[in-house]
């Protein structure tokens, strides 16, 4: 039985366990390539956080208010 946090012989770590089905075994192999990719994503990962902070600052929901202004006239 696969459990979250378990390390498979392939070196893959079980992050999330869905249904207790034989198909679940197919998920671990898919996560195996994740560890190596994580190291490659590490450098660009530093550029991702700032990108995510920009959208919230844009506050697209705050831009609509100015549009109704002409409607008030």
Biopython code that builds the backbone (N, CA, C, O; Angstrom):
import numpy as np
from Bio.PDB.StructureBuilder import StructureBuilder

atoms = [
    (1, "UNK", "N", (0.848, -1.210, 0.000)),
    (1, "UNK", "CA", (0.000, 0.000, 0.000)),
    (1, "UNK", "C", (0.875, 1.249, 0.000)),
    (1, "UNK", "O", (1.788, 1.385, 0.815)),
    (2, "UNK", "N", (0.582, 2.156, -0.926)),
    (2, "UNK", "CA", (1.375, 3.394, -1.002)),
    (2, "UNK", "C", (0.872, 4.398, 0.023)),
    (2, "UNK", "O", (-0.333, 4.578, 0.201)),
    (3, "UNK", "N", (1.811, 5.046, 0.690)),
    (3, "UNK", "CA", (1.418, 6.063, 1.674)),
    (3, "UNK", "C", (2.185, 7.346, 1.395)),
    (3, "UNK", "O", (3.323, 7.296, 0.930)),
    (4, "UNK", "N", (1.579, 8.495, 1.671)),
    (4, "UNK", "CA", (2.274, 9.784, 1.448)),
    (4, "UNK", "C", (3.592, 9.828, 2.204)),
    (4, "UNK", "O", (3.641, 9.493, 3.388)),
    (5, "UNK", "N", (4.665, 10.238, 1.529)),
    (5, "UNK", "CA", (5.969, 10.315, 2.186)),
    (5, "UNK", "C", (6.798, 9.061, 1.959)),
    (5, "UNK", "O", (7.995, 9.047, 2.243)),
    (6, "UNK", "N", (6.168, 8.011, 1.449)),
    (6, "UNK", "CA", (6.908, 6.770, 1.184)),
    (6, "UNK", "C", (7.899, 6.959, 0.038)),
    (6, "UNK", "O", (7.602, 7.651, -0.936)),
    (7, "UNK", "N", (9.070, 6.348, 0.155)),
    (7, "UNK", "CA", (10.068, 6.439, -0.923)),
    (7, "UNK", "C", (10.114, 5.115, -1.673)),
    (7, "UNK", "O", (10.397, 4.069, -1.089)),
    (8, "UNK", "N", (9.838, 5.169, -2.947)),
    (8, "UNK", "CA", (9.826, 3.940, -3.750)),
    (8, "UNK", "C", (11.256, 3.514, -4.079)),
    (8, "UNK", "O", (12.185, 4.317, -3.994)),
    (9, "UNK", "N", (11.427, 2.234, -4.457)),
    (9, "UNK", "CA", (12.763, 1.718, -4.832)),
    (9, "UNK", "C", (13.393, 2.568, -5.932)),
    (9, "UNK", "O", (14.616, 2.691, -6.002)),
    (10, "UNK", "N", (12.566, 3.149, -6.781)),
    (10, "UNK", "CA", (13.075, 3.983, -7.879)),
    (10, "UNK", "C", (13.621, 5.302, -7.330)),
    (10, "UNK", "O", (14.298, 6.044, -8.041)),
    (11, "UNK", "N", (13.321, 5.585, -6.067)),
    (11, "UNK", "CA", (13.779, 6.854, -5.488)),
    (11, "UNK", "C", (12.688, 7.904, -5.562)),
    (11, "UNK", "O", (12.886, 9.036, -5.122)),
    (12, "UNK", "N", (11.536, 7.542, -6.116)),
    (12, "UNK", "CA", (10.418, 8.486, -6.207)),
    (12, "UNK", "C", (9.705, 8.558, -4.861)),
    (12, "UNK", "O", (9.529, 7.546, -4.182)),
    (13, "UNK", "N", (9.305, 9.747, -4.492)),
    (13, "UNK", "CA", (8.599, 9.921, -3.217)),
    (13, "UNK", "C", (7.103, 10.069, -3.486)),
    (13, "UNK", "O", (6.690, 10.862, -4.333)),
    (14, "UNK", "N", (6.299, 9.298, -2.757)),
    (14, "UNK", "CA", (4.843, 9.375, -2.944)),
    (14, "UNK", "C", (4.332, 10.653, -2.286)),
    (14, "UNK", "O", (4.340, 10.784, -1.062)),
    (15, "UNK", "N", (3.890, 11.586, -3.115)),
    (15, "UNK", "CA", (3.406, 12.861, -2.581)),
    (15, "UNK", "C", (1.951, 12.740, -2.166)),
    (15, "UNK", "O", (1.600, 13.018, -1.019)),
    (16, "UNK", "N", (1.103, 12.325, -3.099)),
    (16, "UNK", "CA", (-0.320, 12.199, -2.776)),
    (16, "UNK", "C", (-0.820, 10.839, -3.236)),
    (16, "UNK", "O", (-0.517, 10.397, -4.345)),
    (17, "UNK", "N", (-1.585, 10.182, -2.380)),
    (17, "UNK", "CA", (-2.106, 8.862, -2.731)),
    (17, "UNK", "C", (-3.599, 8.974, -3.009)),
    (17, "UNK", "O", (-4.371, 9.379, -2.139)),
    (18, "UNK", "N", (-4.000, 8.615, -4.218)),
    (18, "UNK", "CA", (-5.423, 8.696, -4.568)),
    (18, "UNK", "C", (-6.125, 7.419, -4.159)),
    (18, "UNK", "O", (-5.917, 6.934, -3.047)),
    (19, "UNK", "N", (-6.958, 6.859, -5.036)),
    (19, "UNK", "CA", (-7.680, 5.617, -4.732)),
    (19, "UNK", "C", (-6.711, 4.453, -4.545)),
    (19, "UNK", "O", (-5.683, 4.383, -5.219)),
    (20, "UNK", "N", (-7.039, 3.542, -3.633)),
    (20, "UNK", "CA", (-6.168, 2.385, -3.389)),
    (20, "UNK", "C", (-6.329, 1.388, -4.524)),
    (20, "UNK", "O", (-6.785, 0.266, -4.304)),
    (21, "UNK", "N", (-5.962, 1.783, -5.725)),
    (21, "UNK", "CA", (-6.096, 0.908, -6.889)),
    (21, "UNK", "C", (-4.720, 0.540, -7.430)),
    (21, "UNK", "O", (-3.744, 1.244, -7.170)),
    (22, "UNK", "N", (-4.634, -0.549, -8.175)),
    (22, "UNK", "CA", (-3.360, -0.953, -8.795)),
    (22, "UNK", "C", (-2.825, 0.160, -9.687)),
    (22, "UNK", "O", (-1.614, 0.288, -9.870)),
    (23, "UNK", "N", (-3.722, 0.959, -10.237)),
    (23, "UNK", "CA", (-3.312, 2.059, -11.113)),
    (23, "UNK", "C", (-2.455, 3.062, -10.341)),
    (23, "UNK", "O", (-1.623, 3.752, -10.931)),
    (24, "UNK", "N", (-2.653, 3.144, -9.037)),
    (24, "UNK", "CA", (-1.891, 4.090, -8.218)),
    (24, "UNK", "C", (-0.392, 3.835, -8.400)),
    (24, "UNK", "O", (0.415, 4.762, -8.333)),
    (25, "UNK", "N", (-0.032, 2.575, -8.630)),
    (25, "UNK", "CA", (1.385, 2.241, -8.818)),
    (25, "UNK", "C", (1.939, 2.964, -10.044)),
    (25, "UNK", "O", (3.139, 3.226, -10.116)),
    (26, "UNK", "N", (1.091, 3.281, -10.991)),
    (26, "UNK", "CA", (1.541, 3.967, -12.209)),
    (26, "UNK", "C", (1.872, 5.424, -11.893)),
    (26, "UNK", "O", (2.647, 6.052, -12.615)),
    (27, "UNK", "N", (1.300, 5.960, -10.834)),
    (27, "UNK", "CA", (1.541, 7.365, -10.479)),
    (27, "UNK", "C", (2.981, 7.579, -9.992)),
    (27, "UNK", "O", (3.623, 8.541, -10.413)),
    (28, "UNK", "N", (3.501, 6.713, -9.122)),
    (28, "UNK", "CA", (4.881, 6.890, -8.625)),
    (28, "UNK", "C", (5.898, 7.076, -9.742)),
    (28, "UNK", "O", (6.676, 8.028, -9.688)),
    (29, "UNK", "N", (5.926, 6.207, -10.753)),
    (29, "UNK", "CA", (6.899, 6.366, -11.853)),
    (29, "UNK", "C", (6.788, 7.753, -12.473)),
    (29, "UNK", "O", (7.790, 8.337, -12.883)),
    (30, "UNK", "N", (5.575, 8.274, -12.540)),
    (30, "UNK", "CA", (5.373, 9.600, -13.139)),
    (30, "UNK", "C", (6.029, 10.668, -12.269)),
    (30, "UNK", "O", (6.510, 11.682, -12.774)),
    (31, "UNK", "N", (6.045, 10.429, -10.950)),
    (31, "UNK", "CA", (6.625, 11.422, -10.038)),
    (31, "UNK", "C", (8.142, 11.274, -9.953)),
    (31, "UNK", "O", (8.829, 12.176, -9.472)),
    (32, "UNK", "N", (8.658, 10.155, -10.411)),
    (32, "UNK", "CA", (10.105, 9.916, -10.359)),
    (32, "UNK", "C", (10.870, 11.032, -11.071)),
    (32, "UNK", "O", (11.837, 11.552, -10.514)),
    (33, "UNK", "N", (10.470, 11.411, -12.274)),
    (33, "UNK", "CA", (11.191, 12.475, -12.997)),
    (33, "UNK", "C", (11.060, 13.827, -12.307)),
    (33, "UNK", "O", (11.816, 14.748, -12.617)),
    (34, "UNK", "N", (10.127, 13.963, -11.388)),
    (34, "UNK", "CA", (9.936, 15.252, -10.712)),
    (34, "UNK", "C", (11.163, 15.669, -9.896)),
    (34, "UNK", "O", (11.612, 16.809, -10.021)),
    (35, "UNK", "N", (11.717, 14.778, -9.065)),
    (35, "UNK", "CA", (12.894, 15.153, -8.262)),
    (35, "UNK", "C", (14.004, 15.782, -9.091)),
    (35, "UNK", "O", (14.455, 16.877, -8.754)),
    (36, "UNK", "N", (14.470, 15.132, -10.173)),
    (36, "UNK", "CA", (15.544, 15.715, -11.003)),
    (36, "UNK", "C", (15.113, 17.045, -11.602)),
    (36, "UNK", "O", (15.907, 17.983, -11.676)),
    (37, "UNK", "N", (13.854, 17.128, -12.032)),
    (37, "UNK", "CA", (13.359, 18.370, -12.644)),
    (37, "UNK", "C", (13.333, 19.478, -11.600)),
    (37, "UNK", "O", (13.536, 20.649, -11.922)),
    (38, "UNK", "N", (13.083, 19.103, -10.346)),
    (38, "UNK", "CA", (13.002, 20.110, -9.284)),
    (38, "UNK", "C", (14.316, 20.882, -9.193)),
    (38, "UNK", "O", (14.317, 22.096, -8.989)),
    (39, "UNK", "N", (15.440, 20.168, -9.347)),
    (39, "UNK", "CA", (16.747, 20.832, -9.271)),
    (39, "UNK", "C", (16.897, 21.826, -10.418)),
    (39, "UNK", "O", (17.465, 22.905, -10.245)),
    (40, "UNK", "N", (16.388, 21.458, -11.583)),
    (40, "UNK", "CA", (16.508, 22.355, -12.746)),
    (40, "UNK", "C", (15.564, 23.547, -12.606)),
    (40, "UNK", "O", (15.837, 24.632, -13.118)),
    (41, "UNK", "N", (14.453, 23.331, -11.906)),
    (41, "UNK", "CA", (13.472, 24.417, -11.735)),
    (41, "UNK", "C", (13.911, 25.355, -10.605)),
    (41, "UNK", "O", (13.444, 26.490, -10.517)),
    (42, "UNK", "N", (14.808, 24.872, -9.748)),
    (42, "UNK", "CA", (15.246, 25.688, -8.604)),
    (42, "UNK", "C", (15.667, 27.098, -9.034)),
    (42, "UNK", "O", (15.137, 28.074, -8.503)),
    (43, "UNK", "N", (16.602, 27.231, -9.977)),
    (43, "UNK", "CA", (17.046, 28.578, -10.385)),
    (43, "UNK", "C", (15.891, 29.444, -10.884)),
    (43, "UNK", "O", (15.687, 30.542, -10.366)),
    (44, "UNK", "N", (15.131, 28.977, -11.878)),
    (44, "UNK", "CA", (14.011, 29.777, -12.398)),
    (44, "UNK", "C", (12.932, 29.957, -11.342)),
    (44, "UNK", "O", (12.154, 30.910, -11.394)),
    (45, "UNK", "N", (12.887, 29.032, -10.376)),
    (45, "UNK", "CA", (11.865, 29.115, -9.334)),
    (45, "UNK", "C", (11.942, 30.468, -8.626)),
    (45, "UNK", "O", (10.923, 30.999, -8.183)),
    (46, "UNK", "N", (13.152, 31.022, -8.521)),
    (46, "UNK", "CA", (13.305, 32.317, -7.836)),
    (46, "UNK", "C", (12.620, 33.424, -8.631)),
    (46, "UNK", "O", (12.192, 34.431, -8.066)),
    (47, "UNK", "N", (12.518, 33.232, -9.948)),
    (47, "UNK", "CA", (11.884, 34.263, -10.778)),
    (47, "UNK", "C", (10.365, 34.091, -10.788)),
    (47, "UNK", "O", (9.633, 35.023, -11.119)),
    (48, "UNK", "N", (9.900, 32.906, -10.426)),
    (48, "UNK", "CA", (8.460, 32.652, -10.437)),
    (48, "UNK", "C", (7.729, 33.411, -9.326)),
    (48, "UNK", "O", (6.705, 34.039, -9.593)),
    (49, "UNK", "N", (8.228, 33.371, -8.094)),
    (49, "UNK", "CA", (7.546, 34.090, -7.003)),
    (49, "UNK", "C", (7.223, 35.538, -7.362)),
    (49, "UNK", "O", (6.078, 35.960, -7.198)),
    (50, "UNK", "N", (8.191, 36.310, -7.844)),
    (50, "UNK", "CA", (7.913, 37.715, -8.193)),
    (50, "UNK", "C", (6.803, 37.812, -9.234)),
    (50, "UNK", "O", (5.986, 38.731, -9.187)),
    (51, "UNK", "N", (6.772, 36.871, -10.169)),
    (51, "UNK", "CA", (5.750, 36.896, -11.224)),
    (51, "UNK", "C", (4.369, 36.706, -10.609)),
    (51, "UNK", "O", (3.391, 37.301, -11.063)),
    (52, "UNK", "N", (4.297, 35.874, -9.573)),
    (52, "UNK", "CA", (2.997, 35.624, -8.945)),
    (52, "UNK", "C", (2.566, 36.819, -8.100)),
    (52, "UNK", "O", (1.373, 37.037, -7.888)),
    (53, "UNK", "N", (3.530, 37.587, -7.622)),
    (53, "UNK", "CA", (3.206, 38.745, -6.780)),
    (53, "UNK", "C", (2.673, 39.886, -7.643)),
    (53, "UNK", "O", (1.914, 40.729, -7.164)),
    (54, "UNK", "N", (3.069, 39.913, -8.915)),
    (54, "UNK", "CA", (2.619, 40.994, -9.803)),
    (54, "UNK", "C", (1.110, 40.943, -10.046)),
    (54, "UNK", "O", (0.437, 41.966, -9.913)),
    (55, "UNK", "N", (0.564, 39.779, -10.397)),
    (55, "UNK", "CA", (-0.888, 39.705, -10.645)),
    (55, "UNK", "C", (-1.712, 40.284, -9.497)),
    (55, "UNK", "O", (-2.589, 41.113, -9.737)),
    (56, "UNK", "N", (-1.452, 39.866, -8.248)),
    (56, "UNK", "CA", (-2.212, 40.407, -7.104)),
    (56, "UNK", "C", (-2.117, 41.932, -7.044)),
    (56, "UNK", "O", (-3.100, 42.601, -6.728)),
    (57, "UNK", "N", (-0.932, 42.488, -7.347)),
    (57, "UNK", "CA", (-0.766, 43.945, -7.283)),
    (57, "UNK", "C", (-1.613, 44.616, -8.365)),
    (57, "UNK", "O", (-2.153, 45.702, -8.157)),
    (58, "UNK", "N", (-1.722, 43.967, -9.510)),
    (58, "UNK", "CA", (-2.505, 44.531, -10.612)),
    (58, "UNK", "C", (-3.948, 44.743, -10.157)),
    (58, "UNK", "O", (-4.594, 45.716, -10.544)),
    (59, "UNK", "N", (-4.440, 43.831, -9.338)),
    (59, "UNK", "CA", (-5.817, 43.924, -8.845)),
    (59, "UNK", "C", (-6.772, 44.271, -9.986)),
    (59, "UNK", "O", (-7.367, 45.349, -9.985)),
    (60, "UNK", "N", (-6.924, 43.373, -10.956)),
    (60, "UNK", "CA", (-7.832, 43.643, -12.085)),
    (60, "UNK", "C", (-9.239, 43.967, -11.597)),
    (60, "UNK", "O", (-9.995, 44.651, -12.288)),
    (61, "UNK", "N", (-9.589, 43.484, -10.422)),
    (61, "UNK", "CA", (-10.935, 43.752, -9.891)),
    (61, "UNK", "C", (-11.067, 45.222, -9.499)),
    (61, "UNK", "O", (-12.176, 45.752, -9.443)),
    (62, "UNK", "N", (-9.955, 45.872, -9.232)),
    (62, "UNK", "CA", (-10.020, 47.293, -8.846)),
    (62, "UNK", "C", (-10.117, 48.202, -10.074)),
    (62, "UNK", "O", (-10.494, 49.368, -9.962)),
    (63, "UNK", "N", (-9.773, 47.660, -11.242)),
    (63, "UNK", "CA", (-9.808, 48.493, -12.456)),
    (63, "UNK", "C", (-11.240, 48.741, -12.954)),
    (63, "UNK", "O", (-11.515, 49.830, -13.457)),
    (64, "UNK", "N", (-12.142, 47.793, -12.835)),
    (64, "UNK", "CA", (-13.530, 47.989, -13.295)),
    (64, "UNK", "C", (-14.210, 49.225, -12.699)),
    (64, "UNK", "O", (-14.928, 49.915, -13.423)),
    (65, "UNK", "N", (-14.019, 49.532, -11.423)),
    (65, "UNK", "CA", (-14.678, 50.710, -10.821)),
    (65, "UNK", "C", (-14.557, 51.971, -11.669)),
    (65, "UNK", "O", (-15.560, 52.659, -11.861)),
    (66, "UNK", "N", (-13.375, 52.305, -12.184)),
    (66, "UNK", "CA", (-13.225, 53.526, -12.993)),
    (66, "UNK", "C", (-14.141, 53.514, -14.215)),
    (66, "UNK", "O", (-14.546, 54.576, -14.687)),
    (67, "UNK", "N", (-14.472, 52.344, -14.729)),
    (67, "UNK", "CA", (-15.322, 52.257, -15.928)),
    (67, "UNK", "C", (-16.741, 52.761, -15.637)),
    (67, "UNK", "O", (-17.306, 53.488, -16.454)),
    (68, "UNK", "N", (-17.326, 52.393, -14.498)),
    (68, "UNK", "CA", (-18.691, 52.859, -14.176)),
    (68, "UNK", "C", (-18.757, 54.376, -13.985)),
    (68, "UNK", "O", (-19.843, 54.953, -14.050)),
    (69, "UNK", "N", (-17.640, 55.018, -13.756)),
    (69, "UNK", "CA", (-17.635, 56.474, -13.522)),
    (69, "UNK", "C", (-18.393, 57.214, -14.627)),
    (69, "UNK", "O", (-19.273, 58.020, -14.325)),
    (70, "UNK", "N", (-18.073, 56.959, -15.900)),
    (70, "UNK", "CA", (-18.788, 57.667, -16.979)),
    (70, "UNK", "C", (-20.283, 57.353, -16.936)),
    (70, "UNK", "O", (-21.107, 58.172, -17.342)),
    (71, "UNK", "N", (-20.624, 56.174, -16.447)),
    (71, "UNK", "CA", (-22.033, 55.786, -16.378)),
    (71, "UNK", "C", (-22.780, 56.692, -15.400)),
    (71, "UNK", "O", (-23.967, 56.962, -15.581)),
    (72, "UNK", "N", (-22.085, 57.158, -14.369)),
    (72, "UNK", "CA", (-22.720, 58.013, -13.351)),
    (72, "UNK", "C", (-23.141, 59.337, -13.979)),
    (72, "UNK", "O", (-24.142, 59.931, -13.575)),
    (73, "UNK", "N", (-22.372, 59.801, -14.972)),
    (73, "UNK", "CA", (-22.716, 61.072, -15.631)),
    (73, "UNK", "C", (-24.081, 60.930, -16.292)),
    (73, "UNK", "O", (-24.571, 61.877, -16.907)),
]
sb = StructureBuilder()
sb.init_structure("model")
sb.init_model(0)
sb.init_chain("A")
sb.init_seg("    ")
for serial, (resi, resn, name, xyz) in enumerate(atoms, 1):
    if name == "N":
        sb.init_residue(resn, " ", resi, " ")
    sb.init_atom(name, np.array(xyz, "f"), 0.0, 1.0, " ", f" {name:<3s}", serial, name[0])
structure = sb.get_structure()
